[in-house]
Amino acid sequence: QVQLVESGGGLVQPGGSLRLSCAASGSIFGLYAGAWYRQASGKQRELVARISSDGKTNYAESVKARFTIARDNAKQTVYLQMNSLKSEDTAVYYCHADRGRLEVWGQGTLVTVSS
């Protein structure tokens, strides 16, 4: 079973950038799809971006052209590069991994976009 630990969250001004990292341990992460979800206060958790085990990506419409998901299987890490951040991107961001019916969540990292 994979364990996930996120890092890289924090406070950033509108228009700024952040890179989130999700470090995996405990299994061969390259066999898993990786994803980032987010949950804003009072809202449901939503998918932000996903990358399959063979590198195919998909994004929520709200983040296309601003966010990029990538993975480094040698480092067992998934990244989310977030550019042109907006106040509405403020949320707790969660890393997620799945392989068939197996799935695991990270503990979340807070991203606050505010001036």
C-alpha positions as CSV (number, residue, x, y, z in Angstrom):
1,Q,0.0,0.0,0.0
2,V,1.2,3.5,-0.9
3,Q,1.5,6.2,1.7
4,L,1.4,9.9,0.5
5,V,2.8,13.1,2.1
6,E,2.1,16.5,0.5
7,S,4.2,19.6,0.8
8,G,4.5,23.0,-0.8
9,G,1.3,24.7,0.3
10,G,1.2,28.2,1.8
11,L,0.1,31.8,1.2
12,V,0.6,33.4,-2.2
13,Q,-0.7,36.6,-3.8
14,P,-3.1,36.5,-6.7
15,G,-1.2,36.0,-9.9
16,G,1.6,34.1,-8.1
17,S,2.8,30.5,-8.4
18,L,3.2,27.5,-6.1
19,R,4.4,24.0,-6.6
20,L,2.9,21.2,-4.6
21,S,4.7,17.9,-4.1
22,C,3.3,14.5,-3.2
23,A,5.9,12.0,-2.0
24,A,4.9,8.3,-2.1
25,S,6.4,5.5,-0.1
26,G,5.6,1.9,0.6
27,S,5.0,0.5,-2.8
28,I,5.9,0.9,-6.5
29,F,4.3,4.3,-7.1
30,G,4.8,4.0,-10.9
31,L,2.0,1.4,-11.0
32,Y,-0.5,4.0,-9.6
33,A,-2.3,6.9,-11.1
34,G,-1.8,10.1,-9.2
35,A,-4.1,13.0,-8.8
36,W,-4.7,16.2,-6.9
37,Y,-8.0,17.1,-5.5
38,R,-9.0,20.2,-3.6
39,Q,-11.7,21.2,-1.1
40,A,-12.6,24.8,-0.4
41,S,-14.4,25.8,2.8
42,G,-18.0,24.8,2.6
43,K,-17.6,23.0,-0.7
44,Q,-17.3,19.5,-2.0
45,R,-13.9,18.0,-2.8
46,E,-13.2,18.2,-6.5
47,L,-10.7,16.8,-8.9
48,V,-8.1,19.3,-10.0
49,A,-5.8,17.1,-12.2
50,R,-4.9,13.5,-12.7
51,I,-2.0,11.7,-14.3
52,S,-2.2,8.0,-15.3
53,S,0.6,5.5,-14.7
54,D,1.6,6.0,-18.3
55,G,1.6,9.8,-18.1
56,K,-1.8,10.8,-19.6
57,T,-3.2,13.9,-18.0
58,N,-6.5,15.5,-17.5
59,Y,-7.6,18.7,-15.8
60,A,-10.6,20.5,-14.4
61,E,-11.7,23.2,-16.8
62,S,-11.1,25.8,-14.1
63,V,-7.4,25.1,-14.0
64,K,-6.5,24.3,-17.6
65,A,-3.6,26.3,-19.0
66,R,-2.7,27.4,-15.4
67,F,-1.9,24.2,-13.6
68,T,0.4,21.3,-14.7
69,I,0.6,17.9,-13.1
70,A,3.7,15.8,-13.6
71,R,5.3,12.7,-12.1
72,D,8.8,11.5,-11.4
73,N,8.6,7.8,-10.8
74,A,12.3,7.5,-9.9
75,K,11.6,10.0,-7.0
76,Q,8.1,8.4,-6.4
77,T,6.7,12.0,-6.5
78,V,3.8,13.7,-8.2
79,Y,3.9,17.5,-8.6
80,L,1.3,20.2,-9.2
81,Q,2.7,23.4,-10.7
82,M,0.1,26.2,-10.1
83,N,0.5,29.4,-12.0
84,S,-1.6,32.6,-12.3
85,L,-3.3,31.7,-9.0
86,K,-6.7,33.2,-8.2
87,S,-8.5,33.7,-4.9
88,E,-10.9,31.0,-5.9
89,D,-8.0,28.5,-5.9
90,T,-7.8,28.8,-2.1
91,A,-8.5,25.3,-0.7
92,V,-6.9,22.3,1.0
93,Y,-5.2,20.3,-1.7
94,Y,-5.1,16.5,-1.4
95,C,-2.9,14.1,-3.2
96,H,-4.6,10.8,-4.3
97,A,-3.3,7.6,-5.8
98,D,-5.2,4.7,-7.2
99,R,-4.5,1.4,-8.8
100,G,-7.6,-0.6,-9.7
101,R,-9.8,-0.7,-6.5
102,L,-6.9,0.4,-4.3
103,E,-6.8,4.1,-3.4
104,V,-5.1,6.2,-0.9
105,W,-5.2,9.9,0.2
106,G,-2.7,12.2,1.6
107,Q,-3.4,14.4,4.6
108,G,-3.8,17.7,2.6
109,T,-1.9,20.9,2.3
110,L,-3.5,24.4,2.6
111,V,-3.1,26.8,-0.3
112,T,-4.3,30.4,0.4
113,V,-4.4,32.9,-2.4
114,S,-4.8,36.4,-1.0
115,S,-3.3,39.9,-1.1
